Amino acid sequence: MNSNDSNRRRFLRRSLGAVAALFVAGCDRLNETSWFPRILSSSEDFSRGVHKALIPRKSMAQEFTEADLSPYFRSNGTASPESRLYQALATDQFANWALRVDGLVAETKNFSLAQLRALPSRTQITRHDCVEGWSAIGKWKGTPLAEVLHAVQPTPAARFAVFHCADPMESDGTSLYYESIDMDDAYHPQTILAYELNGNPLPIPNGAPLRLRVERQLGYKHAKYLMRIELVSSLENVYGGKGGYWEDSNGYQWYAGI
């Protein structure tokens, strides 16, 4: 990351933080109105626009050296999906697992782990920033998402990539985790489908056999246990309509740029 990008990001954080501070004292009363929640919803689009205006679309997240690697890369979210299907795939060392890519594409495809490994790869050492308040630096290797998109040929109507996962978020096995990103981030060179962590096959707690790494966003966007990628024109009819599990259930912002 160059100094200009770093300065822009610091300016963005300070600016958005100042705006947020103006509302903290009266937010409870404002939330009771009919108009303020709509403003909060629209502010996310505004902050995303400001972020993209200040930081070039292809700006790279900071990368580190092997000397910077964290001694232990903890698991964020689910550590082992409580799903019969997933557990069966894991028992078989994912030999029968395949990633389905469909939706607004010229050709639906299923990719085995071996097929993904045969595609061009990218290795990057980056920092994972979790909303739970911790960070860790890991070395990731995987297939650039752009390579997979090239293989399926998205139609012009495709605006978002939706990542469907194997981990249920409810104790009864329902509410499978999902996330989404726009096509700008989908084609970013640091957006990869990672199958290795620190030189070894991706461990189950970290998302085996495949997880998303979208390095310019917070950790909850980095979907684990990938099963399917669906290209869509809108997020309105995908689950709760807000673009991700935590966005639907806990009001997280859809765009989590850092």
C-alpha positions, 0 to 999 in steps of 0.5 A, spaced: 500 500 500 502 506 498 502 512 502 497 516 498 492 510 499 494 510 507 492 517 508 486 516 504 484 511 508 485 514 515 482 520 512 476 516 511 475 513 517 476 519 521 471 523 517 466 517 518 467 517 525 466 524 526 459 523 522 457 517 527 459 521 533 454 526 531 448 521 532 450 517 538 447 521 543 440 521 540 440 515 536 435 511 540 430 517 539 431 517 532 430 510 531 423 510 533 422 515 528 419 512 521 424 516 517 431 515 520 432 508 519 431 509 512 437 514 512 441 509 516 440 504 510 442 510 505 448 512 509 451 505 507 451 506 500 454 513 501 459 511 505 461 505 500 461 511 494 466 515 499 470 509 500 471 508 492 472 515 491 477 516 495 481 509 494 482 507 487 478 501 485 484 496 484 487 499 490 491 493 494 490 491 501 497 491 505 501 485 504 506 482 509 512 478 509 513 471 512 516 474 518 510 477 520 506 471 520 501 470 526 504 464 530 496 461 530 491 463 526 484 462 530 478 460 527 472 466 526 465 464 526 464 456 525 469 451 527 466 445 524 459 445 521 454 441 524 451 439 517 451 431 516 453 433 508 459 437 510 461 432 515 460 426 510 465 430 505 470 432 511 470 424 512 472 423 505 477 428 505 473 432 500 474 427 495 467 428 493 466 436 494 465 440 488 464 448 488 458 450 483 458 456 480 451 458 477 446 464 476 447 469 471 452 465 467 453 463 460 455 456 462 454 453 469 460 449 472 462 445 478 469 445 480 472 439 484 478 441 488 483 438 484 480 443 478 481 449 482 488 447 484 489 446 476 487 453 475 492 459 476 493 461 483 495 467 487 499 467 494 498 473 499 500 474 506 495 479 509 491 481 515 485 478 517 481 483 521 475 480 525 469 485 528 470 481 534 476 485 535 482 481 533 487 480 527 491 475 525 496 475 519 496 469 514 499 466 508 493 464 503 494 460 497 488 460 492 484 461 485 483 468 483 475 468 483 476 472 476 479 465 473 473 462 475 468 467 473 472 467 466 470 460 466 463 461 467 462 467 463 458 472 467 452 475 463 452 483 463 446 483 468 450 480 473 452 485 479 453 481 485 457 474 487 453 470 492 457 465 496 453 459 499 456 456 505 455 449 508 455 451 515 448 452 519 447 458 523 442 455 527 442 449 532 436 445 528 441 446 522 437 451 518 440 458 516 446 456 512 451 462 512 452 466 506 455 473 504 456 477 497 460 482 494 459 486 488 463 485 481 468 490 482 471 486 488 469 479 485 474 481 479 479 484 484 486 481 484 486 479 491 480 476 491 481 469 491 478 462 493 483 460 498 485 452 499 491 453 503 493 457 509 500 457 511 503 452 506 498 447 508 491 445 506 486 449 509 484 446 516 477 445 517 476 451 523 479 456 517 474 454 512 476 447 509 476 445 503 475 452 500 474 459 503 473 466 500 478 471 501 476 479 499 482 482 503 479 489 503 473 487 507 472 485 514 472 478 516 465 476 516 465 477 509 470 472 508 465 466 507 468 459 509 466 452 507 464 454 500 459 450 496 456 454 491 457 461 488 451 464 484 451 471 480 445 475 481 443 482 478 440 484 485 440 481 492 433 483 494 430 476 493 436 472 496 435 470 503 433 476 507 435 481 502 441 485 505 446 481 502 449 476 508 447 472 514 449 477 519 447 483 515 440 480 515 440 478 522 444 483 526 444 489 522 451 489 519 453 493 514 453 490 507 459 493 505 465 492 510 471 496 506 477 497 510 
